[in-house]
Amino acid sequence: MSSMPPPFISSVLNSKWTWGVMALLVLFLAVQLSSILFPFVCGVLLAYVLYPVQRKILSLCEKCPALRWVSPSIVAVFLIVLSGVLLMGVGALLVPMLWSEIPQIVERIPLLIKSTLEALAPFAQKWGIALPSEAQLGGQIKASVHAYSDVLMQSLLKGVLIGGSSIATVAGNALLIPIVLYYALLEWERMVERAHLATPISWRPYLERLAKKVDELIGGYFHGQVLLMGLLSVYYCVALWALGLPWAASIGVFTGLAIAIPYVGFALGLLLSVIMSVVHWEGWFLFLGVLAVYGVGQVAESLYLTPKLVGEKIGLHPVLVIFLLLAFGKLMGFMGMLLALPLGAIVMVIVQELFEQYKKSELFKS
């Protein structure tokens, strides 16, 4: 008896349309199941970032006779625990600041209103502008705060409670991501090998070359961004501490890490620092010092650090990064934001490859 599949199945599997339809179906299911796929995608992406670190640690342990007993599973657990500690450390910096400063901001609103009105009064009289009373302006601000507080909390909860509206979903994701990350780190080489074996033989050299380009693009970007965030975190922490800004370490670390989102991260850090300088007003020195620190930081980042560390040769312009985050976030939610950089790198490599083929074509040469 022949083990060959029926001719109909062979013709279907050999059709390019079949694989195109299957690819579209997979994409459709990924969009529809984005909330469910989130912990799996997050775990695999973290494994992609941490796998080179795991290999480096294992190679160092093999060179040391006293550490040759260290296995890949032990290193994987160590990296997962270290990542969790770093994440909780960032939270420990930000949460106390927000917890203590928000009540002070609310309490100082009347004083800030009074100071603002007193500073604007001479100009208003000169130009004949009627300023609102302190009570009227305070009532309007408090009404706006109450009106937007509910909207803000709903937006925050929507962003945090990914894939559901209950704390159980967040707890499930927090438990599932380390599990996926653990097995992805252990099985990474096997997954790559299976993907290689599943690739059509005639396509392998070409796709391997494209995959290498994508890996270099993403790896170079991540490596440069990590160095950039580290340097800027140190700079903002030291500079804001020298100015005497309260919570300088928390704001400095937040600004440095938020730089991963071009321009938006810088704006959020500047806004936090300005608010803190106004709430703890001690004169114009602190306020102008904050503006100077962030101005110098932005100039250094844009003109030297980003081109030097991230490199223009990578081709991921900050505006393009913002577009990718917004576009994939709109299509697939938070999971889309996680996939924005890898998918964007793949698209960019394909476009570059098509352009190279176009330059070799008769149409271009003619």
FENRARA-V561798 format. One record per residue. N is the residue number from 1. OMEGA is omega in whole degrees, 0 to 359 (none if undefined). BURIAL is b if it has 24 or more other ideal C-beta (glycine too) atoms within 12 Angstrom, else e. D_CENTER is the distance of its C-alpha to the mean C-alpha in whole Angstrom. Layout:
BEGIN
N:OMEGA:BURIAL:D_CENTER ; N:OMEGA:BURIAL:D_CENTER
END
This chain:
BEGIN
1:182:e:56 ; 2:178:e:54 ; 3:180:e:50 ; 4:178:e:49 ; 5:178:e:47 ; 6:181:e:49 ; 7:181:e:49 ; 8:181:e:47 ; 9:179:e:44 ; 10:180:e:44 ; 11:179:e:44 ; 12:182:e:41 ; 13:180:e:39 ; 14:181:e:40 ; 15:177:e:39 ; 16:179:e:36 ; 17:180:e:36 ; 18:181:e:35 ; 19:175:e:32 ; 20:178:e:31 ; 21:179:e:32 ; 22:178:e:30 ; 23:178:e:27 ; 24:179:e:27 ; 25:178:e:28 ; 26:179:e:25 ; 27:179:e:22 ; 28:179:e:24 ; 29:179:e:24 ; 30:179:b:20 ; 31:182:e:20 ; 32:183:e:22 ; 33:185:e:21 ; 34:181:b:17 ; 35:179:b:18 ; 36:182:e:20 ; 37:186:b:18 ; 38:183:b:14 ; 39:180:b:15 ; 40:178:b:17 ; 41:180:b:14 ; 42:179:b:12 ; 43:180:b:15 ; 44:179:b:15 ; 45:177:b:12 ; 46:177:b:12 ; 47:177:b:16 ; 48:181:b:15 ; 49:188:b:13 ; 50:182:b:16 ; 51:176:b:19 ; 52:178:e:20 ; 53:178:b:20 ; 54:180:b:22 ; 55:179:e:24 ; 56:180:e:25 ; 57:180:b:25 ; 58:178:b:28 ; 59:177:e:30 ; 60:179:e:30 ; 61:179:e:32 ; 62:180:e:34 ; 63:180:e:35 ; 64:182:e:36 ; 65:182:e:39 ; 66:183:e:38 ; 67:181:e:35 ; 68:178:e:36 ; 69:182:e:36 ; 70:183:e:32 ; 71:177:e:31 ; 72:180:b:27 ; 73:178:e:27 ; 74:178:e:28 ; 75:179:b:25 ; 76:178:b:23 ; 77:179:b:23 ; 78:180:e:23 ; 79:179:b:19 ; 80:179:b:18 ; 81:180:e:20 ; 82:178:e:19 ; 83:178:b:15 ; 84:179:e:16 ; 85:179:e:18 ; 86:179:e:15 ; 87:179:e:13 ; 88:178:e:17 ; 89:177:e:17 ; 90:178:b:14 ; 91:179:e:15 ; 92:177:e:19 ; 93:188:b:18 ; 94:187:b:17 ; 95:178:e:19 ; 96:180:e:22 ; 97:180:b:22 ; 98:183:e:21 ; 99:185:e:24 ; 100:187:e:26 ; 101:182:b:26 ; 102:176:e:25 ; 103:179:e:29 ; 104:178:e:30 ; 105:180:b:29 ; 106:181:e:31 ; 107:185:e:34 ; 108:179:e:34 ; 109:179:b:33 ; 110:181:e:37 ; 111:179:e:37 ; 112:178:b:35 ; 113:181:b:36 ; 114:180:e:40 ; 115:180:e:39 ; 116:180:e:37 ; 117:178:b:40 ; 118:180:e:42 ; 119:182:e:41 ; 120:186:e:41 ; 121:180:e:44 ; 122:180:e:46 ; 123:180:e:44 ; 124:178:e:45 ; 125:181:e:48 ; 126:183:e:49 ; 127:178:e:47 ; 128:180:e:49 ; 129:179:e:45 ; 130:178:e:46 ; 131:176:e:43 ; 132:179:e:42 ; 133:180:e:44 ; 134:180:e:42 ; 135:181:e:42 ; 136:180:e:41 ; 137:178:e:38 ; 138:178:e:37 ; 139:179:e:38 ; 140:180:e:36 ; 141:180:e:33 ; 142:178:e:33 ; 143:179:e:33 ; 144:179:e:30 ; 145:179:e:28 ; 146:182:e:30 ; 147:184:e:29 ; 148:181:e:26 ; 149:179:e:25 ; 150:179:e:26 ; 151:180:e:23 ; 152:180:e:20 ; 153:178:e:21 ; 154:179:e:21 ; 155:178:e:18 ; 156:179:e:16 ; 157:179:e:18 ; 158:180:e:17 ; 159:183:e:13 ; 160:183:e:14 ; 161:185:b:17 ; 162:176:b:15 ; 163:179:b:18 ; 164:183:e:21 ; 165:183:e:22 ; 166:178:e:24 ; 167:179:e:23 ; 168:179:e:24 ; 169:179:e:21 ; 170:179:e:19 ; 171:178:e:21 ; 172:177:e:21 ; 173:180:b:18 ; 174:178:b:17 ; 175:185:e:21 ; 176:182:b:20 ; 177:178:b:17 ; 178:179:b:18 ; 179:178:e:21 ; 180:179:b:20 ; 181:181:b:18 ; 182:182:b:21 ; 183:177:b:23 ; 184:177:b:21 ; 185:181:b:21 ; 186:186:b:25 ; 187:188:e:25 ; 188:181:b:23 ; 189:179:e:26 ; 190:179:e:28 ; 191:178:e:25 ; 192:180:e:25 ; 193:178:e:29 ; 194:176:e:29 ; 195:178:e:27 ; 196:181:e:29 ; 197:180:e:32 ; 198:181:e:31 ; 199:176:e:31 ; 200:187:e:34 ; 201:182:e:36 ; 202:181:e:37 ; 203:191:e:33 ; 204:181:e:32 ; 205:182:e:32 ; 206:182:e:30 ; 207:177:e:27 ; 208:177:e:27 ; 209:177:e:27 ; 210:180:b:24 ; 211:178:b:22 ; 212:177:e:23 ; 213:180:b:22 ; 214:180:b:18 ; 215:178:b:18 ; 216:180:e:19 ; 217:181:b:16 ; 218:180:b:13 ; 219:178:b:15 ; 220:180:b:16 ; 221:181:b:12 ; 222:180:b:10 ; 223:179:e:14 ; 224:180:b:14 ; 225:179:b:10 ; 226:177:e:11 ; 227:181:e:15 ; 228:180:b:14 ; 229:179:b:12 ; 230:180:e:15 ; 231:181:b:17 ; 232:176:b:16 ; 233:179:b:16 ; 234:181:e:19 ; 235:183:b:20 ; 236:178:b:19 ; 237:183:b:21 ; 238:183:e:24 ; 239:180:b:24 ; 240:176:b:24 ; 241:179:e:26 ; 242:177:e:29 ; 243:183:b:29 ; 244:180:e:29 ; 245:176:b:26 ; 246:179:b:26 ; 247:182:b:23 ; 248:182:b:22 ; 249:181:b:21 ; 250:182:b:18 ; 251:180:b:17 ; 252:178:b:17 ; 253:179:b:15 ; 254:180:b:12 ; 255:180:b:13 ; 256:180:b:12 ; 257:181:b:9 ; 258:177:b:8 ; 259:177:b:9 ; 260:174:b:6 ; 261:187:b:6 ; 262:176:b:10 ; 263:181:e:13 ; 264:179:e:11 ; 265:177:b:10 ; 266:181:b:13 ; 267:179:e:15 ; 268:178:b:14 ; 269:178:b:15 ; 270:180:b:18 ; 271:178:e:19 ; 272:182:b:19 ; 273:179:b:21 ; 274:179:b:23 ; 275:181:b:24 ; 276:180:b:25 ; 277:179:b:27 ; 278:180:b:29 ; 279:178:b:29 ; 280:186:b:31 ; 281:176:b:33 ; 282:182:e:35 ; 283:185:e:36 ; 284:184:e:34 ; 285:182:e:33 ; 286:182:b:30 ; 287:180:b:29 ; 288:176:e:30 ; 289:177:b:28 ; 290:179:b:25 ; 291:180:b:25 ; 292:180:e:26 ; 293:182:b:24 ; 294:176:b:21 ; 295:178:e:23 ; 296:180:e:23 ; 297:180:b:20 ; 298:179:b:19 ; 299:180:e:22 ; 300:180:b:21 ; 301:186:b:18 ; 302:188:e:18 ; 303:184:e:22 ; 304:189:e:22 ; 305:182:b:19 ; 306:177:b:16 ; 307:183:e:19 ; 308:186:e:20 ; 309:181:b:18 ; 310:174:b:15 ; 311:177:e:18 ; 312:180:e:20 ; 313:178:e:21 ; 314:174:b:18 ; 315:179:b:18 ; 316:179:b:14 ; 317:180:e:15 ; 318:179:b:13 ; 319:177:e:14 ; 320:178:b:14 ; 321:178:b:10 ; 322:180:b:10 ; 323:180:e:13 ; 324:179:b:11 ; 325:181:b:9 ; 326:184:e:12 ; 327:181:e:14 ; 328:174:b:13 ; 329:177:b:11 ; 330:184:e:15 ; 331:191:e:17 ; 332:178:b:15 ; 333:184:b:13 ; 334:177:b:10 ; 335:177:b:11 ; 336:177:b:11 ; 337:176:b:8 ; 338:182:b:7 ; 339:187:b:10 ; 340:183:b:10 ; 341:178:b:9 ; 342:180:b:12 ; 343:177:b:14 ; 344:178:b:14 ; 345:178:b:15 ; 346:179:b:18 ; 347:182:b:19 ; 348:179:b:19 ; 349:179:b:21 ; 350:179:e:23 ; 351:177:e:24 ; 352:179:e:25 ; 353:178:e:27 ; 354:179:e:29 ; 355:177:e:29 ; 356:177:e:31 ; 357:178:e:33 ; 358:180:e:34 ; 359:177:e:35 ; 360:185:e:37 ; 361:178:e:39 ; 362:179:e:42 ; 363:180:e:41 ; 364:182:e:39 ; 365:181:e:42 ; 366:none:e:44
END
